Amino acid sequence: MKSLPTWPARRAQLAQWYAGARRDLPWRRTTDPYAIVVSELMLQQTQVVTVIPYYERWLAQFPTWAALARAPKRTVLKAWEGLGYYTRARNLHALAKAVTKAGGELPRTEEGLRALPGFGPYTAAAVGSIAFGLPLAVLDGNVMRVLTRLLAMPDDISRPQTRARLQQVADQFLDWNRPSEHNQAVMELGATVCLPRKPLCLLCPLQESCEGRDRAEEFPVKSRAPQLKRTETVAVLCHGDRLYCEQVQGKPWHGLWRFPDFDPQRMDRGEVLATVRYGITRYSVTMEAVAATWKGRAPVSATVRYLAAEEIGAYAFAAPHRRLARLLMQS
């Protein structure tokens, strides 16, 4: 086993590296808590290169908590369209309303932040440290990868007890005097050097004290559930040049628009028009779109629309159904 330096030495090595290697990202040019919250929610499970244009458009459209709180849900979901995981958008909208009602300021304690819509341990630590300088250590995928490699930790990170241990390690590593810079430095290291595949170990400021350096791709250890396959059939119902669409009222796409599921009791089936494949949670889904006609009268409610091609773009569609709409308009 190598002789590991103390945590203060590691912090100093990391800080020196970050000072010269940090990327110039738009959310690093502001101290506005609102902008920092927007960036943190957008960055959850989404790559930086994808987030940047969404972040810039979002702040141009909704520059303050109050502006976002006033916006209709339909407008908010449309602005988020393409980022996926729409619960983040709904939580951000709900948060804006709560913050505006409370006077326009976020709470400045971990407990207060954790009580907000959409704020789990990671978001509270990230926003608390970056926006307010609270000594809270973040623990996301990048940080776990860095720490498990640094310590050659063989434990399965999908287990709660391993996550708890890693949080303790992150807390020990944290620079209490500069929590914002430290947290961003560890995440930056994981995002740009300590990569999931082919990590750039020779560029790592912590290479000499890394227990997993010679077998980095073995870490982190994580058990994976097998992906399940599923098929769906949706109906393309036309009224002239308009397409029947419905607004989702439950998970996973609540508030978004989609084509309805084919129902043989209410619809007659025609030819296959298009096929779209997508993934959601543990499922690999093949979605087949078929031409259909109503057996009786079409349902009428506030959550259904017959949309012309030029109108579809104004509605926030679930991503696979948006792709289907494009295919149908091209045919």
Beta strands, then each sheet from edge to edge (+ up, - down):
strand 1: 228-239
strand 2: 242-247
strand 3: 257-258
strand 4: 267-280
strand 5: 283-294
strand 6: 304-307
sheet 1: 3+ 2- 1+ 5+ 4-
sheet 2: 3+ 2- 6+
end
